[in-house]
Amino acid sequence: MGSPEHALSQVKKKAAEHRKKRLDHIKTRIIVGTATCGVAAGARDVVNALNREIEARKLSHAIVTETGCSGRCDLEPLVQVLRDGEPPVLYNHIDEEKARRIVQQHVQNGEVIDEWTVD
């Protein structure tokens, strides 16, 4: 029987392999700032709208994740779209309607909505 450290190492290794398999098909990551400033500006509603729209459109290649403060409280809610092989795009002042359009235009069709991006 191995040491507790070895057993823990094996568990961590299996978990990492499982996570990699689960996320291999993800081609688009949508990151929403949900620190205090983001939540106060409506980021929770934006996260929910993004998830609902992704589910409604059956976009299994996209996932929404959350992050902390980016230091740009004046631009919240901030949404970053990372599509494989493309530069990241950061959107600002996003509400539920804009979130739905981001999924439709950018995530699904690859069309960046320039007027909402941060320079």
C-alpha positions as CSV (number, residue, x, y, z in Angstrom):
1,M,0.0,0.0,0.0
2,G,1.3,3.5,-0.9
3,S,1.8,6.5,1.1
4,P,-1.1,9.0,1.7
5,E,0.9,11.5,-0.5
6,H,1.0,9.0,-3.3
7,A,-2.7,8.3,-3.0
8,L,-3.5,12.0,-3.1
9,S,-1.2,12.5,-6.1
10,Q,-3.1,9.8,-7.9
11,V,-6.5,11.3,-7.1
12,K,-5.3,14.7,-8.3
13,K,-4.0,13.2,-11.5
14,K,-7.3,11.4,-12.3
15,A,-9.2,14.6,-11.6
16,A,-7.1,16.6,-13.9
17,E,-7.5,14.0,-16.7
18,H,-11.3,14.0,-16.2
19,R,-11.4,17.8,-16.3
20,K,-9.3,17.9,-19.5
21,K,-11.6,15.3,-21.2
22,R,-14.7,17.3,-20.1
23,L,-13.4,20.6,-21.4
24,D,-11.6,19.4,-24.6
25,H,-14.6,20.3,-26.8
26,I,-14.8,23.8,-25.4
27,K,-13.8,26.3,-28.2
28,T,-15.2,29.5,-26.7
29,R,-14.8,30.8,-23.2
30,I,-16.9,33.7,-22.0
31,I,-15.5,35.3,-18.9
32,V,-17.6,37.7,-16.8
33,G,-16.3,39.9,-14.0
34,T,-18.3,39.1,-10.9
35,A,-16.4,41.0,-8.2
36,T,-18.4,43.4,-6.1
37,C,-18.3,46.2,-8.7
38,G,-19.5,43.8,-11.4
39,V,-22.3,42.3,-9.4
40,A,-23.4,45.8,-8.4
41,A,-23.5,46.8,-12.1
42,G,-25.6,43.7,-13.0
43,A,-23.0,41.0,-13.8
44,R,-25.1,38.2,-12.2
45,D,-28.0,38.9,-14.6
46,V,-25.5,38.9,-17.5
47,V,-24.1,35.5,-16.5
48,N,-27.6,34.1,-16.3
49,A,-28.5,35.6,-19.7
50,L,-25.4,34.2,-21.3
51,N,-26.0,30.8,-19.9
52,R,-29.6,30.8,-21.0
53,E,-28.7,31.9,-24.5
54,I,-26.0,29.3,-24.9
55,E,-28.4,26.6,-23.8
56,A,-31.2,27.8,-26.0
57,R,-28.9,27.8,-29.0
58,K,-27.4,24.4,-28.0
59,L,-23.8,25.7,-28.2
60,S,-22.0,22.9,-26.5
61,H,-18.6,24.4,-27.5
62,A,-19.1,27.5,-25.3
63,I,-18.8,27.9,-21.6
64,V,-19.3,30.9,-19.2
65,T,-16.9,31.4,-16.3
66,E,-16.5,34.1,-13.7
67,T,-13.5,36.1,-12.6
68,G,-12.7,38.7,-10.0
69,C,-11.9,42.4,-10.3
70,S,-10.2,43.6,-13.5
71,G,-9.6,47.1,-12.1
72,R,-12.0,48.8,-14.5
73,C,-15.1,49.3,-12.3
74,D,-16.2,52.2,-14.5
75,L,-16.8,49.7,-17.4
76,E,-18.7,47.0,-15.6
77,P,-20.2,44.6,-16.3
78,L,-17.3,43.4,-18.4
79,V,-17.5,40.3,-20.6
80,Q,-14.4,38.8,-22.4
81,V,-14.9,36.4,-25.2
82,L,-12.0,34.0,-26.0
83,R,-12.5,32.0,-29.2
84,D,-9.8,29.4,-30.1
85,G,-7.3,30.9,-32.6
86,E,-8.6,34.5,-32.2
87,P,-7.5,37.4,-30.1
88,P,-9.5,38.0,-27.0
89,V,-12.4,40.6,-27.1
90,L,-13.4,42.6,-24.1
91,Y,-16.9,44.1,-24.0
92,N,-18.0,46.7,-21.6
93,H,-21.3,48.0,-20.0
94,I,-23.0,44.7,-20.9
95,D,-26.7,44.1,-19.9
96,E,-28.9,41.1,-20.6
97,E,-29.9,42.1,-24.1
98,K,-26.3,42.8,-25.1
99,A,-25.3,39.4,-23.6
100,R,-27.8,37.6,-25.8
101,R,-26.5,39.5,-28.9
102,I,-22.9,38.6,-27.9
103,V,-23.8,34.9,-27.9
104,Q,-25.7,35.2,-31.2
105,Q,-23.3,37.4,-33.2
106,H,-19.9,36.7,-31.7
107,V,-20.0,33.3,-30.1
108,Q,-22.2,31.7,-32.8
109,N,-21.3,33.7,-35.9
110,G,-17.8,35.0,-35.2
111,E,-18.9,38.7,-35.6
112,V,-17.3,41.0,-33.1
113,I,-19.6,43.9,-32.0
114,D,-17.1,46.7,-32.2
115,E,-19.2,49.4,-30.6
116,W,-19.2,47.6,-27.3
117,T,-15.5,46.7,-27.1
118,V,-12.8,48.2,-24.9
119,D,-9.9,49.7,-26.9
